[in-house]
């Protein structure tokens, strides 16, 4: 059962339901999707952490024109549908530009939710150090400066990405669902 694996795997199917991409990484907790073809009908993968979609997942779904993306975990199944031409409707020059905007916004929402829920001193300290360097604290990753994101994740429990995805979906017009699995650790 792939739900209980302690490593990540990914499978992509074309519009005929045939396997078009498959990758697994038994060492790291994250699979690379380099070389994944565009316009796959379905991309499904697992998250050993039971979290929802990550910012790289959002980027891949949009930039590669994935019809449906799924995450299977021990507790939940997560589903994401993005419209392949949404980037045009939103006035972006390319799917890649739209994907970058969505992933940047994902990070902003997630940080805002962390501040709202935890308001840890480390966030304030890092934000102040970035401001002192003349860097907008929300843009830390683009400039390769202090990696606030990783530091927060290391020091504090990861917030449920479900809330981030719910907000992002409303802003960007995605369809997003989370369904609790029966028979999972806490399933009914």
C-alpha positions in Angstrom: 0.0 0.0 0.0 1.6 3.2 -1.2 -0.1 5.3 1.5 2.1 3.9 4.2 5.5 4.2 2.4 8.1 6.4 4.1 9.3 7.7 0.7 7.6 9.6 -2.1 6.6 8.2 -5.5 4.8 9.8 -8.5 2.9 8.4 -11.4 1.6 10.3 -14.5 -1.0 9.1 -16.9 -1.8 10.4 -20.3 -5.3 11.1 -21.6 -5.7 7.4 -22.5 -4.8 6.2 -19.0 -1.4 4.9 -20.0 1.6 5.4 -17.9 3.6 8.3 -19.2 5.8 9.1 -16.2 6.9 7.3 -13.1 9.5 8.1 -10.5 10.3 7.1 -6.9 13.0 8.1 -4.5 13.7 5.6 -1.8 16.3 7.8 -0.1 14.8 11.3 0.0 11.3 12.2 1.0 10.7 14.0 -2.3 10.6 12.9 -5.9 11.9 14.9 -8.8 9.5 15.5 -11.6 12.3 16.7 -14.0 11.4 15.4 -17.5 7.7 14.9 -16.8 5.8 15.5 -20.0 3.3 18.4 -20.3 -0.5 18.0 -20.5 -0.8 14.7 -18.5 -4.4 13.9 -17.6 -3.5 12.7 -14.1 -0.5 12.9 -11.8 -0.8 11.0 -8.5 1.7 10.7 -5.8 1.9 10.1 -2.1 3.0 12.3 0.9 4.3 10.2 3.7 3.7 13.3 6.0 -0.1 13.2 5.3 0.2 16.9 4.2 -1.8 18.3 1.3 -0.2 19.7 -1.9 3.2 21.5 -1.5 4.3 24.6 -3.4 6.3 22.5 -5.9 3.2 20.4 -6.5 1.2 23.6 -7.4 4.0 24.7 -9.7 4.1 21.4 -11.5 0.3 21.2 -11.8 0.1 24.6 -13.5 3.4 24.8 -15.4 3.0 21.3 -16.9 -0.7 21.7 -17.6 -1.8 18.7 -15.5 -5.5 18.0 -15.7 -5.9 16.5 -12.3 -3.3 16.0 -9.5 -3.8 13.8 -6.5 -2.0 13.1 -3.2 -2.5 9.9 -1.3 -1.6 9.8 2.3 -2.4 7.6 5.3 -5.2 9.9 6.5 -6.5 11.7 3.4 -6.7 11.9 -0.3 -6.3 15.3 -1.8 -7.4 16.4 -5.3 -6.6 19.4 -7.4 -8.0 20.4 -10.7 -6.6 23.5 -12.5 -8.0 24.8 -15.8 -5.3 24.5 -18.5 -6.1 27.9 -19.9 -6.6 29.8 -16.6 -3.3 31.6 -17.0 -4.7 33.3 -20.2 -7.9 34.3 -18.4 -5.9 35.8 -15.6 -3.8 37.9 -18.0 -0.4 36.1 -17.6 2.1 35.7 -20.4 2.6 32.0 -19.9 1.7 29.0 -17.7 5.1 29.2 -16.2 4.5 32.9 -15.1 1.1 31.9 -13.7 2.7 28.9 -11.9 5.4 31.2 -10.3 2.7 33.6 -9.1 0.6 30.8 -7.6 3.6 29.2 -5.8 4.7 32.6 -4.4 1.2 33.2 -3.2 1.1 29.8 -1.6 4.2 30.6 0.4 2.7 34.0 1.5 -0.6 32.4 2.6 1.3 29.7 4.5 3.5 32.2 6.3 0.6 34.4 7.1 -1.3 31.4 8.6 1.8 30.4 10.6 2.1 33.9 12.0 -1.7 34.0 12.8 -1.6 30.6 14.5 1.9 30.5 16.1 3.3 34.0 16.1 6.7 32.6 17.1 9.6 34.8 18.0 11.7 33.2 15.3 9.5 34.6 12.6 9.8 38.1 13.9 13.5 37.7 14.3 14.0 36.5 10.7 11.7 39.1 9.3 13.6 41.9 11.2 16.9 40.5 9.9 15.6 40.6 6.3 14.3 44.1 6.7 17.7 45.2 8.0 19.2 43.9 4.8 16.6 45.8 2.7 14.8 42.6 1.6 11.0 42.4 1.7 10.4 39.5 4.1 7.9 37.8 1.8 10.5 37.7 -1.0 13.2 36.0 1.0 13.3 32.9 -1.3 13.5 34.7 -4.6 16.6 36.5 -3.5 18.3 33.4 -2.0 18.9 35.2 1.4 18.0 33.7 4.8 15.9 30.6 4.2 13.1 31.6 6.5 10.8 28.9 5.1 13.1 26.0 6.0 13.9 27.5 9.4 10.3 27.8 10.4 9.6 24.3 9.3 12.5 22.9 11.3 11.6 24.8 14.5 7.9 24.5 14.5 5.4 21.8 13.6 4.2 22.0 10.0 0.9 23.6 9.8 -1.8 21.7 7.9 -1.3 22.6 4.2 -5.0 22.1 3.8 -5.8 25.6 5.0 -3.2 27.1 2.6 -4.7 25.1 -0.3 -8.2 26.1 0.6 -7.3 29.8 0.5 -5.1 29.5 -2.6 -7.9 27.7 -4.5 -10.4 30.4 -3.8 -8.0 33.1 -5.0 -6.8 31.3 -8.2 -10.0 29.5 -9.2 -8.7 25.9 -8.6 -11.0 23.1 -7.5 -9.5 21.5 -4.4 -10.9 18.7 -2.2 -9.7 16.7 0.8 -11.3 13.4 1.6 -10.6 11.4 4.8 -9.7 7.8 4.1 -11.6 5.1 5.7 -9.5 2.7 7.7 -6.7 5.3 8.0 -5.1 6.0 11.4 -8.0 8.2 12.4 -10.5 7.3 9.7 -14.1 6.2 10.5 
